[in-house]
Amino acid sequence: MPFFEAHDAPETALRRRRILAVQPASRTLVSATDSFSCASRYSASFSRSASTISAGALATNRSPLPNGTGSNQAYGVDATFAFFTNLTAAAYWAQTDSPAGRKAASYRGQMEYAGDRYGLQLEQLGIDRGFNPEVGFVRRDDIRRSSGLVRFSPRPGAAVPAVRKFVWTGTGAYLENNGGQVQGRDWRGEFAIELQNSDRYYVNYGGTYELIPVPVRILGVPIAPGGYQYNTTRAGVTYGQQRLVSGAVAFETGEFYGGDRTSVSVTQGRVTFGPRLSVEPTWQGNWVTQGALSATTHLTGGRVVYTVRPTMFATALIQYNTAVSAVSANVRLRWEYRPGSELFVVYNEQRDTISTPLPDLMSRSLVVKVTRLFRF
């Protein structure tokens, strides 16, 4: 996977050109057709006084497609704007061309004011049905999403010396498809207290509407198609990472797709054993009732991080999920062998714990990625 980068840096502007080419080293077992993918990006940054503008253009091509015929092209432009210290904006527009002349576009506009006392975020995202960059990934198409956040976070100062900030936050999101059908709504209000030692206590309350188009099973409970409105309350505490043992503990209760759910979680946990070794345990328990049905699920896991040196570290994540009766492992090595150039080795494995006496293998993969930065 070759990677090339070029720089041209005048006093007030920085320009970059990147080209990425990918071609399988061998033919797959599924198809006897090799494919070639290429992505090219050009970007430029301009600074003047307290403002910075960065703009770029991207084009990709894949030929032939996985089915052995046709090709796919994607192209787009993006820009980010930074005004003074706290005001930023970003936007992009992209379009894909697929076989049979199908064209689909996607766009996003975002604005954020991140002041110390006040905060505001606004975002609009649109993805046409059929938007499909073959050299890339799209989680969901055919959507229009509007979202926003407002924040008021005064500092009490000497009046309450143990408190760094009081934070009031309100968020909202609205999701529909391109035909105008509502897919989801969400609103939430939160009050938090941030202490001088970085500990944070919070409580929030909000409501969610979600459209379920097909039957699904969530947390061990079957959910019928339809629209569901439910409200939840959540409270928790996050302990600062300067502690020898840190993490976040949360409790949530409320409605759940026509039933009720109570959840307790321990996340962002971290226990350090010297400067090189740390362990990050996680756990979440869910207790769900829906009419005569009830279910209990547990997600337990832990991540071990070992730092060999500042430019090399290894991590191992192991998780067990009772909802799907599976145990999974992810082991990763990252080495920055020279500035801007990295080696990644990732091993994944998942096993089914229902089988006995030993769990059956469900999937296994080994990925090796090497990047090299060229300056000229």
The 8 nearest C-alpha neighbors of each residue, nearest first, counted from 0:
[[1, 21, 20, 2, 369, 19, 22, 370],
 [2, 0, 20, 19, 3, 370, 21, 371],
 [3, 1, 19, 371, 370, 18, 0, 4],
 [2, 4, 18, 17, 373, 372, 1, 19],
 [5, 3, 17, 373, 16, 372, 374, 15],
 [4, 6, 16, 15, 374, 375, 17, 373],
 [7, 5, 15, 14, 8, 374, 375, 4],
 [6, 8, 14, 13, 9, 15, 5, 12],
 [7, 9, 13, 12, 6, 14, 10, 11],
 [10, 8, 12, 11, 13, 7, 14, 45],
 [9, 11, 12, 8, 13, 46, 45, 7],
 [12, 10, 46, 9, 45, 13, 47, 8],
 [11, 13, 45, 9, 44, 8, 10, 14],
 [12, 14, 8, 44, 43, 7, 9, 45],
 [13, 15, 43, 7, 42, 6, 8, 44],
 [16, 14, 6, 42, 5, 41, 43, 17],
 [15, 17, 41, 5, 4, 40, 42, 18],
 [18, 16, 4, 40, 39, 3, 41, 15],
 [17, 19, 39, 3, 38, 2, 40, 20],
 [20, 18, 38, 2, 37, 1, 39, 17],
 [19, 21, 37, 36, 1, 0, 38, 18],
 [22, 20, 36, 0, 35, 37, 19, 23],
 [21, 23, 35, 24, 34, 36, 20, 0],
 [24, 22, 25, 33, 21, 26, 34, 35],
 [23, 25, 22, 26, 33, 21, 27, 0],
 [26, 24, 23, 27, 33, 22, 28, 31],
 [27, 25, 31, 33, 28, 23, 32, 24],
 [26, 28, 29, 30, 25, 31, 33, 32],
 [27, 29, 30, 26, 31, 25, 32, 33],
 [30, 28, 27, 31, 26, 32, 65, 66],
 [31, 29, 32, 27, 28, 26, 67, 33],
 [30, 32, 26, 27, 33, 29, 28, 67],
 [33, 31, 30, 67, 34, 26, 63, 27],
 [34, 32, 26, 31, 23, 35, 63, 22],
 [35, 33, 63, 62, 22, 32, 36, 64],
 [34, 36, 22, 62, 61, 21, 37, 33],
 [37, 35, 61, 21, 60, 20, 22, 62],
 [36, 38, 20, 60, 59, 19, 21, 61],
 [39, 37, 59, 19, 58, 18, 20, 60],
 [38, 40, 18, 58, 17, 57, 19, 59],
 [41, 39, 57, 17, 56, 16, 18, 58],
 [40, 42, 16, 56, 55, 15, 17, 57],
 [43, 41, 55, 15, 14, 54, 56, 16],
 [42, 44, 14, 13, 54, 53, 15, 55],
 [45, 43, 53, 13, 12, 52, 14, 54],
 [44, 46, 12, 52, 51, 11, 53, 13],
 [47, 45, 51, 11, 50, 52, 12, 48],
 [48, 46, 50, 49, 51, 45, 11, 52],
 [47, 49, 50, 46, 51, 83, 82, 11],
 [50, 48, 83, 47, 82, 51, 46, 84],
 [51, 49, 82, 81, 47, 48, 83, 46],
 [50, 52, 46, 81, 45, 80, 47, 53],
 [53, 51, 80, 45, 44, 79, 46, 81],
 [54, 52, 44, 79, 78, 43, 45, 80],
 [55, 53, 78, 43, 42, 77, 44, 79],
 [54, 56, 42, 77, 41, 76, 43, 78],
 [55, 57, 76, 41, 40, 75, 42, 77],
 [58, 56, 40, 75, 74, 39, 76, 41],
 [57, 59, 74, 39, 73, 38, 40, 75],
 [60, 58, 38, 73, 37, 72, 74, 39],
 [59, 61, 72, 37, 36, 71, 38, 73],
 [62, 60, 36, 71, 70, 35, 63, 64],
 [63, 61, 70, 64, 34, 35, 69, 36],
 [62, 64, 70, 34, 68, 69, 67, 61],
 [63, 65, 67, 62, 66, 70, 68, 69],
 [66, 64, 67, 63, 34, 68, 32, 30],
 [67, 65, 64, 68, 63, 30, 69, 32],
 [66, 68, 65, 64, 63, 32, 69, 30],
 [69, 67, 63, 64, 66, 70, 65, 62],
 [70, 68, 63, 98, 64, 62, 67, 71],
 [69, 71, 62, 63, 64, 61, 98, 97],
 [70, 72, 97, 61, 96, 60, 133, 62],
 [73, 71, 60, 96, 59, 95, 61, 74],
 [74, 72, 95, 59, 58, 132, 94, 96],
 [75, 73, 58, 57, 93, 94, 59, 95],
 [74, 76, 93, 57, 92, 56, 94, 58],
 [75, 77, 56, 92, 91, 55, 57, 93],
 [78, 76, 91, 55, 90, 54, 56, 92],
 [77, 79, 54, 53, 90, 89, 55, 91],
 [80, 78, 89, 53, 88, 52, 54, 90],
 [79, 81, 52, 88, 87, 51, 89, 82],
 [82, 80, 87, 51, 50, 86, 52, 83],
 [83, 81, 50, 86, 87, 49, 84, 80],
 [82, 84, 49, 50, 85, 86, 81, 48],
 [85, 83, 86, 82, 81, 49, 87, 114],
 [84, 86, 113, 112, 114, 83, 87, 82],
 [85, 87, 112, 82, 111, 81, 84, 83],
 [88, 86, 81, 111, 80, 110, 82, 112],
 [87, 89, 110, 80, 109, 79, 111, 81],
 [90, 88, 79, 109, 78, 108, 80, 110],
 [89, 91, 108, 107, 78, 77, 109, 79],
 [92, 90, 77, 107, 106, 76, 78, 93],
 [91, 93, 106, 75, 76, 105, 77, 107],
 [94, 92, 75, 105, 104, 74, 106, 76],
 [93, 95, 104, 103, 74, 73, 75, 105],
 [94, 96, 73, 103, 72, 102, 132, 130],
 [97, 95, 102, 72, 71, 101, 73, 100],
 [96, 98, 71, 101, 100, 95, 102, 99],
 [97, 99, 100, 69, 101, 70, 96, 71],
 [100, 98, 101, 97, 69, 96, 102, 70],
 [101, 99, 98, 97, 102, 96, 103, 95],
 [100, 102, 97, 99, 96, 98, 103, 129],
 [101, 103, 96, 95, 100, 97, 94, 104],
 [104, 102, 130, 127, 95, 94, 129, 128],
 [103, 105, 94, 127, 93, 130, 126, 95],
 [104, 106, 126, 93, 125, 92, 127, 94],
 [105, 107, 92, 125, 91, 124, 93, 126],
 [108, 106, 124, 90, 91, 123, 125, 109],
 [107, 109, 90, 123, 122, 89, 124, 91],
 [110, 108, 122, 89, 88, 121, 90, 123],
 [109, 111, 88, 121, 120, 87, 122, 89],
 [112, 110, 120, 87, 119, 86, 113, 88],
 [111, 113, 86, 119, 118, 85, 114, 120],
 [114, 112, 118, 85, 111, 86, 115, 119],
 [115, 113, 117, 118, 85, 116, 112, 86],
 [114, 116, 117, 113, 152, 118, 153, 151],
 [115, 117, 152, 153, 114, 151, 118, 154],
 [118, 116, 151, 114, 150, 115, 152, 113],
 [117, 119, 150, 113, 112, 114, 149, 151],
 [118, 120, 149, 112, 148, 111, 150, 113],
 [119, 121, 111, 148, 147, 110, 112, 149],
 [122, 120, 147, 110, 109, 146, 111, 148],
 [123, 121, 109, 146, 108, 145, 147, 110],
 [122, 124, 145, 108, 107, 144, 109, 146],
 [125, 123, 107, 144, 143, 106, 145, 122],
 [124, 126, 143, 106, 105, 142, 107, 144],
 [127, 125, 105, 140, 142, 141, 104, 143],
 [128, 126, 141, 103, 104, 130, 140, 105],
 [127, 129, 141, 140, 130, 126, 103, 142],
 [128, 130, 131, 103, 127, 140, 141, 102],
 [131, 129, 103, 127, 128, 104, 95, 140],
 [130, 132, 129, 133, 95, 137, 136, 103],
 [133, 131, 134, 135, 73, 95, 136, 130],
 [132, 134, 135, 131, 71, 61, 136, 72],
 [135, 133, 132, 59, 61, 36, 60, 136],
 [136, 134, 132, 133, 137, 131, 59, 73],
 [135, 137, 138, 132, 134, 133, 131, 139],
 [138, 136, 139, 131, 140, 135, 132, 130],
 [137, 139, 136, 140, 131, 135, 126, 130],
 [140, 138, 137, 141, 142, 126, 128, 130],
 [139, 141, 128, 126, 142, 127, 130, 129],
 [142, 140, 128, 127, 176, 126, 177, 139],
 [143, 141, 176, 126, 140, 175, 125, 177],
 [142, 144, 125, 175, 176, 174, 124, 177],
 [143, 145, 174, 124, 173, 123, 142, 125],
 [144, 146, 123, 173, 172, 122, 124, 174],
 [147, 145, 172, 122, 171, 121, 173, 144],
 [146, 148, 121, 120, 171, 170, 122, 172],
 [147, 149, 170, 120, 119, 169, 171, 121],
 [148, 150, 119, 169, 118, 168, 170, 120],
 [151, 149, 168, 118, 117, 167, 152, 119],
 [150, 152, 117, 167, 116, 166, 153, 168],
 [151, 153, 166, 116, 165, 164, 117, 167],
 [154, 152, 116, 165, 164, 155, 151, 166],
 [153, 155, 164, 156, 163, 165, 152, 116],
 [156, 154, 158, 159, 153, 157, 164, 162],
 [155, 157, 158, 154, 160, 159, 163, 162],
 [156, 158, 160, 159, 155, 161, 162, 154],
 [157, 159, 156, 155, 160, 162, 161, 154],
 [160, 158, 157, 161, 162, 155, 156, 163],
 [159, 161, 157, 162, 156, 158, 163, 155],
 [162, 160, 159, 195, 194, 163, 196, 157],
 [163, 161, 194, 160, 195, 164, 159, 193],
 [162, 164, 195, 194, 193, 154, 161, 155],
 [165, 163, 154, 193, 162, 153, 192, 152],
 [164, 166, 192, 152, 153, 191, 193, 154],
 [167, 165, 152, 191, 190, 151, 164, 192],
 [166, 168, 190, 151, 150, 189, 152, 191],
 [169, 167, 150, 189, 188, 149, 166, 190],
 [168, 170, 188, 149, 148, 187, 189, 150],
 [171, 169, 148, 187, 186, 147, 188, 149],
 [170, 172, 186, 185, 147, 146, 187, 148],
 [173, 171, 146, 185, 145, 184, 186, 147],
 [172, 174, 184, 145, 144, 183, 146, 185],
 [175, 173, 144, 183, 182, 143, 181, 184],
 [176, 174, 181, 182, 143, 180, 142, 179],
 [177, 175, 142, 178, 141, 179, 180, 143],
 [176, 178, 179, 141, 142, 143, 175, 127],
 [177, 179, 176, 180, 175, 141, 181, 142],
 [180, 178, 177, 176, 175, 181, 143, 182],
 [181, 179, 175, 176, 178, 182, 177, 174],
 [182, 180, 175, 183, 174, 179, 176, 210],
 [183, 181, 175, 210, 174, 209, 180, 176],
 [182, 184, 209, 174, 208, 181, 173, 210],
 [185, 183, 173, 208, 207, 172, 174, 209],
 [184, 186, 207, 172, 171, 206, 208, 173],
 [187, 185, 171, 205, 206, 170, 172, 207],
 [188, 186, 205, 170, 204, 169, 206, 171],
 [187, 189, 169, 203, 204, 168, 205, 170],
 [190, 188, 203, 168, 202, 167, 169, 191],
 [189, 191, 167, 166, 202, 201, 203, 168],
 [192, 190, 201, 166, 200, 165, 189, 193],
 [191, 193, 165, 200, 199, 164, 166, 201],
 [194, 192, 199, 164, 163, 198, 162, 197],
 [195, 193, 162, 163, 198, 197, 196, 161],
 [194, 196, 163, 197, 162, 161, 193, 198],
 [195, 197, 194, 198, 239, 161, 193, 241],
 [198, 196, 239, 194, 195, 193, 199, 238],
 [197, 199, 238, 239, 194, 196, 237, 193],
 [200, 198, 193, 237, 236, 192, 194, 197],
 [201, 199, 236, 192, 191, 235, 237, 193],
 [202, 200, 191, 235, 234, 190, 192, 236],
 [201, 203, 234, 233, 190, 189, 191, 235],
 [204, 202, 189, 233, 188, 232, 190, 234],
 [203, 205, 232, 188, 187, 231, 233, 189],
 [206, 204, 187, 186, 230, 231, 188, 232],
 [205, 207, 230, 186, 229, 185, 231, 187],
 [208, 206, 185, 229, 184, 228, 230, 209],
 [207, 209, 228, 184, 183, 227, 185, 229],
 [210, 208, 183, 227, 226, 182, 211, 207],
 [209, 211, 226, 182, 225, 212, 183, 227],
 [210, 212, 224, 225, 213, 226, 209, 214],
 [213, 211, 224, 210, 225, 214, 226, 223],
 [214, 212, 224, 211, 215, 223, 225, 222],
 [215, 213, 223, 224, 222, 212, 216, 221],
 [216, 214, 222, 221, 213, 217, 223, 224],
 [215, 217, 221, 220, 222, 219, 218, 214],
 [218, 216, 219, 220, 215, 221, 222, 322],
 [219, 217, 220, 322, 296, 216, 294, 285],
 [218, 220, 217, 322, 294, 216, 221, 296],
 [219, 221, 216, 217, 218, 222, 294, 293],
 [222, 220, 216, 215, 217, 223, 219, 214],
 [223, 221, 215, 216, 214, 220, 224, 217],
 [222, 224, 214, 225, 221, 215, 213, 211],
 [225, 223, 211, 213, 212, 214, 222, 226],
 [226, 224, 211, 210, 212, 223, 227, 213],
 [225, 227, 210, 209, 211, 228, 208, 224],
 [228, 226, 209, 208, 256, 210, 229, 225],
 [227, 229, 208, 207, 209, 226, 230, 206],
 [228, 230, 254, 207, 206, 255, 227, 208],
 [231, 229, 206, 205, 254, 253, 207, 228],
 [232, 230, 253, 252, 205, 204, 254, 206],
 [233, 231, 204, 252, 251, 203, 253, 205],
 [232, 234, 251, 203, 202, 250, 204, 252],
 [235, 233, 202, 250, 201, 249, 203, 251],
 [236, 234, 249, 248, 201, 200, 250, 202],
 [235, 237, 200, 199, 248, 247, 201, 238],
 [238, 236, 247, 199, 198, 246, 248, 239],
 [237, 239, 198, 245, 246, 247, 236, 199],
 [240, 238, 197, 198, 241, 245, 242, 237],
 [239, 241, 242, 245, 238, 246, 243, 244],
 [240, 242, 239, 243, 245, 197, 244, 196],
 [243, 241, 244, 240, 245, 239, 238, 270],
 [242, 244, 271, 270, 245, 241, 240, 269],
 [245, 243, 270, 242, 269, 246, 271, 268],
 [246, 244, 269, 238, 240, 268, 242, 239],
 [268, 245, 247, 267, 238, 237, 266, 269],
 [248, 246, 237, 266, 265, 236, 267, 238],
 [247, 249, 265, 235, 236, 264, 237, 266],
 [250, 248, 235, 264, 234, 263, 236, 247],
 [249, 251, 263, 234, 233, 262, 235, 264],
 [252, 250, 233, 262, 232, 261, 263, 234],
 [253, 251, 261, 232, 231, 260, 262, 233],
 [252, 254, 231, 260, 259, 230, 232, 255],
 [253, 255, 259, 229, 258, 230, 260, 231],
 [254, 256, 259, 258, 257, 260, 229, 253],
 [257, 255, 258, 227, 254, 229, 222, 228],
 [256, 258, 255, 289, 254, 227, 259, 229],
 [259, 257, 289, 255, 256, 288, 254, 290],
 [260, 258, 254, 255, 288, 253, 287, 289],
 [261, 259, 287, 286, 255, 253, 252, 254],
 [262, 260, 252, 286, 251, 285, 287, 253],
 [261, 263, 285, 251, 284, 250, 252, 286],
 [264, 262, 250, 284, 283, 249, 251, 285],
 [265, 263, 283, 249, 282, 248, 266, 284],
 [264, 266, 248, 282, 281, 247, 283, 249],
 [267, 265, 281, 247, 268, 246, 264, 248],
 [266, 268, 246, 247, 269, 279, 281, 265],
 [269, 246, 267, 279, 266, 280, 245, 281],
 [268, 270, 279, 245, 278, 244, 246, 267],
 [269, 271, 244, 278, 277, 243, 279, 245],
 [272, 270, 277, 273, 243, 276, 269, 278],
 [273, 271, 276, 277, 270, 274, 275, 278],
 [272, 274, 275, 271, 276, 277, 270, 243],
 [273, 275, 276, 272, 271, 306, 277, 305],
 [276, 274, 306, 305, 273, 277, 307, 272],
 [277, 275, 305, 272, 304, 273, 274, 271],
 [278, 276, 271, 304, 270, 272, 303, 269],
 [277, 279, 303, 270, 269, 302, 280, 304],
 [278, 280, 269, 302, 268, 301, 270, 303],
 [281, 279, 301, 268, 300, 302, 278, 269],
 [282, 280, 266, 300, 265, 301, 299, 268],
 [283, 281, 299, 265, 298, 264, 300, 266],
 [284, 282, 264, 298, 297, 263, 265, 299],
 [283, 285, 297, 263, 262, 296, 264, 298],
 [286, 284, 262, 296, 295, 261, 287, 297],
 [285, 287, 295, 261, 260, 294, 262, 284],
 [286, 288, 260, 294, 293, 259, 285, 295],
 [289, 287, 293, 259, 258, 292, 290, 260],
 [288, 290, 258, 292, 291, 293, 259, 257],
 [289, 291, 292, 288, 258, 293, 257, 259],
 [290, 292, 289, 293, 288, 258, 294, 287],
 [293, 291, 289, 290, 288, 294, 220, 287],
 [292, 294, 288, 287, 289, 291, 295, 220],
 [295, 293, 287, 219, 286, 288, 220, 296],
 [294, 296, 286, 285, 287, 297, 293, 284],
 [295, 297, 285, 322, 321, 284, 218, 294],
 [298, 296, 284, 321, 283, 320, 299, 285],
 [297, 299, 320, 283, 282, 319, 321, 284],
 [300, 298, 282, 319, 318, 281, 297, 320],
 [301, 299, 318, 281, 317, 280, 319, 282],
 [300, 302, 280, 279, 317, 316, 281, 318],
 [301, 303, 316, 279, 315, 278, 280, 304],
 [302, 304, 278, 315, 314, 277, 279, 316],
 [305, 303, 314, 277, 276, 313, 278, 302],
 [304, 306, 276, 313, 275, 312, 307, 314],
 [307, 305, 312, 275, 308, 311, 313, 304],
 [306, 308, 312, 311, 305, 275, 309, 313],
 [307, 309, 311, 306, 310, 312, 275, 305],
 [310, 308, 311, 306, 307, 312, 335, 334],
 [309, 311, 335, 308, 334, 312, 336, 307],
 [312, 310, 334, 308, 307, 333, 309, 306],
 [311, 313, 306, 307, 305, 333, 332, 308],
 [312, 314, 332, 305, 331, 304, 333, 306],
 [315, 313, 304, 331, 303, 330, 305, 332],
 [314, 316, 330, 303, 302, 329, 331, 317],
 [317, 315, 302, 329, 328, 301, 330, 303],
 [316, 318, 328, 300, 301, 327, 329, 302],
 [319, 317, 300, 327, 326, 299, 320, 328],
 [318, 320, 326, 299, 298, 325, 300, 321],
 [321, 319, 298, 322, 325, 324, 323, 297],
 [320, 322, 324, 323, 297, 296, 298, 319],
 [323, 321, 320, 296, 324, 219, 218, 297],
 [322, 324, 321, 325, 320, 219, 351, 218],
 [325, 323, 321, 352, 320, 322, 351, 353],
 [324, 326, 351, 352, 323, 320, 350, 319],
 [325, 327, 319, 350, 318, 349, 320, 351],
 [328, 326, 349, 318, 348, 317, 350, 319],
 [327, 329, 317, 348, 316, 347, 349, 330],
 [328, 330, 347, 316, 315, 346, 317, 331],
 [331, 329, 315, 346, 345, 314, 316, 347],
 [330, 332, 345, 314, 344, 313, 346, 315],
 [331, 333, 313, 344, 343, 312, 345, 314],
 [334, 332, 343, 311, 312, 342, 313, 331],
 [335, 333, 311, 342, 341, 336, 310, 343],
 [334, 336, 341, 310, 337, 340, 342, 311],
 [335, 337, 334, 341, 340, 338, 342, 310],
 [336, 338, 340, 335, 339, 341, 371, 372],
 [339, 337, 340, 335, 336, 372, 341, 371],
 [338, 340, 372, 337, 341, 371, 335, 370],
 [341, 339, 371, 370, 337, 372, 338, 335],
 [342, 340, 335, 370, 334, 369, 336, 343],
 [341, 343, 369, 334, 333, 368, 335, 370],
 [344, 342, 333, 368, 332, 367, 369, 345],
 [343, 345, 367, 332, 331, 366, 368, 342],
 [346, 344, 331, 366, 330, 365, 343, 367],
 [345, 347, 365, 330, 329, 364, 331, 366],
 [348, 346, 329, 364, 363, 328, 365, 330],
 [347, 349, 363, 328, 362, 327, 364, 329],
 [350, 348, 327, 362, 361, 326, 360, 328],
 [349, 351, 360, 361, 359, 326, 358, 325],
 [350, 352, 325, 359, 358, 353, 324, 361],
 [351, 353, 358, 325, 324, 354, 350, 326],
 [354, 352, 351, 324, 355, 358, 325, 359],
 [353, 355, 358, 352, 359, 351, 356, 357],
 [356, 354, 357, 358, 353, 352, 359, 351],
 [355, 357, 354, 358, 352, 359, 353, 351],
 [358, 356, 355, 359, 354, 352, 353, 351],
 [359, 357, 352, 351, 354, 350, 355, 360],
 [360, 358, 351, 350, 354, 361, 357, 352],
 [359, 361, 350, 362, 349, 351, 358, 363],
 [362, 360, 350, 349, 359, 351, 363, 348],
 [363, 361, 349, 348, 360, 364, 350, 347],
 [362, 364, 348, 347, 349, 361, 365, 360],
 [365, 363, 347, 346, 366, 348, 362, 345],
 [364, 366, 346, 345, 347, 367, 363, 344],
 [367, 365, 345, 344, 346, 364, 368, 343],
 [366, 368, 344, 343, 345, 365, 369, 342],
 [369, 367, 343, 342, 344, 366, 370, 0],
 [368, 370, 342, 341, 343, 371, 367, 0],
 [371, 369, 340, 341, 2, 342, 372, 368],
 [372, 370, 340, 2, 373, 369, 341, 339],
 [371, 373, 340, 339, 4, 3, 374, 370],
 [374, 372, 4, 3, 371, 375, 5, 2],
 [375, 373, 5, 4, 6, 372, 3, 7],
 [374, 5, 373, 6, 4, 7, 372, 3]]
